[in-house]
Amino acid sequence: MGRFYRYKLPPWCRHWLFIIEKCTLPILIFQIIRTLLFPTTFDVFLLGILVGLFIAFQLEWI
């Protein structure tokens, strides 16, 4: 399996990837607060996905 290089993507795709990367942290913080106040199964599942996405961006897997 080859390495994923974000800079080889088309400009429009790379632009959206950067936008998603910048928006992940505020959405993650909001979701943590929401999960602490009103914990439902969906909120915990969504929080897990957002944490995984945030870690993937931080470790530059995406």
PyMOL commands that set and color helices and strands:
alter all, ss='L'
color gray80, all
select helices_A, chain A and resi 6-8+11-37+41-58
alter helices_A, ss='H'
color red, helices_A
deselect
rebuild
show_as cartoon
